[in-house]
Amino acid sequence: MKPAPLDELPVHQAPLSMARVVGSDKNFYDRYYFNAHDRTGERFLVMGAGVYPNLGVIDAFATLRSGDRQWAVRFSDAHQAGELRTEVGGFRIEVIEPLQKLRVVCEHESLSFDLVWDGSFPAALEERHVLDAGPRSILDATRFAQVGSWSGRLAYDGGEFAVDPGVWMGSRDRSWGVRPVGDADPAGRLADEPMGGHWWTYVPLRFDDYMLIVIVQESPDGHRTLNHASRTFADGRVEQLGWPRIEIAYRSGTREPESARLHMTTPDGAPLVVDVQTLGSVSLTVGAGYGGDPEWQHGQWKGRDWTSAAEYDLTDPTIVGRLPYSTVDHVARATCDGQVGHGMFEHASMGRHDPTGFRDYSDMAP
């Protein structure tokens, strides 16, 4: 194996070339995620790109929902060990100012954009995310998150739109480590002893004075396996907000959250309550390649210079029926102490979850 360009810099954290990652787990990944919306929920763009060094794959996706229609484009190619590129097919990411400003470009006849991200507050490093399935960790990752604004242009469905940073905002994250990617691993023992359920809530919000990040993951019995609640101010100060309690109002007959209330505690012991209303949404299993997407999965080998595009009717029963078994990103409008903020309410409620009363995968809200 040849040295990588990064080997010229003093950035090593293991006695390996930067062309290698520590460990040979095929599921090692390094990914960008972004979303963009105009705060109304009428248009919602989700996009991302990932590198999978032990699979030799680089890929990217972009999917836009407008009303009951959704467009998606995906790109994939071979990745060479130690490459520094963040470009695949018609999709590229340019880091203009690390942790602050990036440019994201997608060029495809179905969906195209040229957007610049500007962080509103310093990026926040989240708690390390570890999830075990039986005797093995299937997820062991680090991530930082940020809220910000977008500027540029967006074109789809025969029209082109200006993206005004005074209106358009969103959130982004950068994560790396191990999580299920590429073709599925053999189920083995877990086929006979499944987890039984998965409950996840991730809420990055932007208010005028601070960024708020809340993350809660729980097992079927309600045992919390990941907990993070913090707010970051413009001067870099970070407040920890304790052990959040989340109340979700689900739409009857579904597991779709209509609203939520987040209960937190400031460092001086005062309660901090945030009310969230969900607006438009994108299921990450429809066109985005996350777990459960039947068309494409992150890290899958699709051949060199592979491109795919699709358009979806979101009233199609086959898509509607997939939603209770999906992680769904919702545009969110929030209020806290009289201030109005916006961001995302990402939620997954699959299978049993005792605290909310769901007994199994078929159980829905009354």
N, C-alpha and C positions, 0 to 999 in steps of 0.2 A: 504494500500500500504506500502511496506517495504522501508527503506532507501536504497539509492544507494551508491556504493563505493566512488563516488566523494563527498558525503556529509561529508567525513572525512577531506576534504581540504577546505581552505577558498576561495572558488570560487563562492559562491552564489550571484546572482543578483536579487533575488526575494524571498519573504517569502514562498518558496516551497522547497521540496526535489528536488535534481537534477534528480530524477526519473520522474519529471514532467516538461513540458514546460509551459511558460506563455501563457495562452489562450488554448481553446479547438478546434480551427480550425483544421479540419481534414487534411488540406493542409500544416500543418507545416512539414518542411523537414530539413535535415542536410546532405550535399552531398559533395563528392569529385569528381573532373573531371580532367582527364589527357589526353594529346595527345603526340604521339611520331612519329617522321619521320626522314628520312635520308637526308632531304633538297632537294631531287629531286622530290618529289611528287609521286614516283613510288610505295612506300609502306607508308601507313598512318594508324596508330593505334590510336583508340579513346577508352577510358575506363573510368569507374566511379563506384561509390558505394554510396548508400544513406540509411538513416534511417528515418522512418516516425513514430514518437512516438505515435501520436494519431490514427494511423491506425494499429499499432502493426506489422509493416513490416520492414524488412531489405532486400535490393537487390543490385545487381551489374551486370555490363555488360562489355563486351569487343568486339570490332569489328575492323577488319583489312581489308583494301582495298589494293589489288595488281592488277594493270591493270583494267580489266573489271569484276573482281570477288571480292566478299567480303564474309568474314566469320564472324559470330556473335555467341557468347555464352552469356546466361543470367542465373542468379542464384537468387533465392528468398526464404525467410523463415520467420518464425514468429520471432518477436523481442519482448523481455521482457523489461518492463519499467526499465530504469536506467542501462541497460547493457552498458559495455564499449567496446564490441568487434567490430572490423572492419573486420570481416570475415564472409562470407556466401558461402556455397557450396565450390567450388574449387577456390574461389577468396578471397584474403586477402590483407590488407594494413598494413604495419608495419611502425610506426613513429620512425625513428632512431634518428633524431635530429629535434625537432620542427622548422618549417619554413625554413628548409634547406635540410634535407635528409630523404627520405622515400624509402621503398621497396614495390613493387607491384607485386603480384604473381597470375597467373591464371593457373589452372591445368584442362585441358579438352583435349580430343583426337582430337578435331577439331582445337583448337587454344590454345597454351600455351606459357607462358613467365615467366621469373624471372628477374625483372628489378629494378635497383636502380636509383632513381631520386636525382640529386644534383643541388640545386638552383644556378643560375649564379649571381643573384643580390638579394637584400632583397625583400621579398614579399611586395606588395603594396596593401593597403586597398582602394577599389574603393568607389565611391559615393553610398550612399544608394539607392537601386532600388525600386521604387514604381510605380505601374501601376494600374490605376483605370479602371473599366468597369462599367459604370453607377454609381450607388451610392456606390459601394463596391470596395475596393482594392483587386484585384485578385493576386497581387504580391507585397510583402513587404519584402525585403531581403537585407542581407549584404554579401559582398564577398571580399576575397583577392585573388590576382593573382600573378603569378611568372613565369619567364622563366628559363629554365635550360637544363641540359644534361642528357642522359640516358646511362647506362651500363648494360650488362647482356646478356641474350639470348632470342631468339624468335623462335618459331616453328609453322609451319602451312603448309598445303598442302604437307605433307610428307618430308619436309626439315627443317633443323634447322640452324639458322643464329646468328652470333655474333653481339651484339649491342655495337658498339664502341663509347665511349663518345666524341671522337674527331669528330665524324660525326653526331651521333644521338642527336637530341635536341627536344624540345617541349615546351608546356606551361601547366600550371595547375591552378585550382582555388579551393577554399573552400567556399561554400556558405551555408547560413542557414536563415530560416525565413518562409515565406508563399509564395507558388506558386502552381498552379494547379497540383495535383498529384493524383494517385489512380484512381478510377472510376470517371467519369465526374460528376460535379454538375448539377442539373437541369438548363436548359438554362433560363427558366422564361421569364422575360421581354426582356432580351438580344436577344432572338430568333426573336423578332419583331424589335429590335433596335440594330443591330449588329454594331461593331466598324467600319467596312468597310475597314480596312487595317491595316497592321503592317509592319514597316520598322526598321530594326535593323542592326547595324554594330559593331563588336567587334574585335579589332586588337591588340593582344599582340605580340611584336617583340623583338628579341634579337640582339643587335649590340655589337661590341667589348667593348664599353665603357659604355653602359647604356641599360636599359630595357625601352621600350616605350609601353604605354597602351592607346588606344583610344576606347571610347565607345560612340555611338550615337544611340538614339532611338527616332523615330518621329511618330506622328499621321498622318492620311491620308492627312491633310492639311499642313503638314510640321512643326507643332508645336513640339518643342523638349521637350520630357518628361524625358530624361536622357542624361547627358553630362559629359564626363570625358576625359581629355587628360593630360598625365603626363609622365615624364621620371625619372627613378630612377637610381642613380649612385651607384657604388660599396661601397662608403663610407656612403651610406644611405641618401644622399641628394636627395630631390624630387623637381623637377621643375614642376609647373603648366603651361600648354601650351594653355590656353585660350579656345576659342570656335571653335572647328575644323570644317572645311568645307571639305566635301568629294565629289569628282567627281568619278563616277564609269562608266566604259565602259563595257556594257553588250554584250554578244554574241547574234548576230542577231537571232530573233525568240525565245529567252529565257529570263530568268531573272538571268542567270548565269554570275557573274562578271569575266571578263577576266583580267582586270587591274583596278587600282584605284590610285588616287592622293589625299593625305591628306594634307590640308593646316592648319598649326598651327602657333602660335605666342609665342616666348620665353618671359620670364619675362622682358627683356629689350626692348621689342617691335620688335625684329627682326623676319622676317618670317622664319618658319621651314617647309620645304616641303618634304614629303616622297612619293616615287613612289613604288607601289606594283604590282607585277605580281603574279597571282594565278596559282598554279600547281595542284597536285592531290587533291581530295576532298572526304569527307564522309558526306552523308545526315544523320542528326540526327533522321530522321523518318524511316531509314532503319536499323533495328537491334539494335539501340541504345536506344529505349524506350522513346524518347522525343515526345512531342505533335504531333499527327498525325501518329505515328507508329501503323499500324493496328494489329500487332502481340502481342505487349506488351507495357504497360505504367508503368513508375516508380511509385512505391507504390501500385500497384494492388496486391490484395491478390490472390496468385496462389496456395496456399496450402503449407504445410511444405516440406522442402527439395526439392523444385522445380528446375529443370534445363531444359534449352531448347537450342538448337543449330540450326543454319540455314546457308545455303550457297546461295548467290545471284548472278545472272547474271545481271550486271548493264546495259546491253543493252535491257533488258526486257521492253517492252513498258509500262507495268503497273508501273514499278519503275521510268522510265523516266518521265512519266506523273505526278508523285507525287512531283517532284523536285521543281516546281514553288510555291508550298505550304509548303515548308520545310525550316528549318534553316539548312544551309550547312556550314561545316567547310572545309576551303581550306588551304592547305600548301601554305605559302607565301614567296616569295623572295622580299626583299625591298632594296631600296637605299635611302640614306639621306646624303647630304653633301659629296658625294664621298665614303661613307662607305656602305658596303653591309651587310645586316642583314637578318635573317630568322625568321619565326614564323607562325602565323595563321591569316587568314582573314575569320572571321565568318560573314555570311550575311544571312538575310531573307528579302525578299521583296514580300509581299503578299497583294493582293488587290490594292486599290487606294493609290497613293503617288504623290501628286501634284508636288513637286519639281523635280521629275524625269520623270513626264509626264505619269505615269501609271494611267489609268482611272478606271480600275476595275480588278477583279481577272483573267479575260481572256486576258487582254492586255499584250503584250510582246514587247521586244525591237525591233525596226525596223531593 
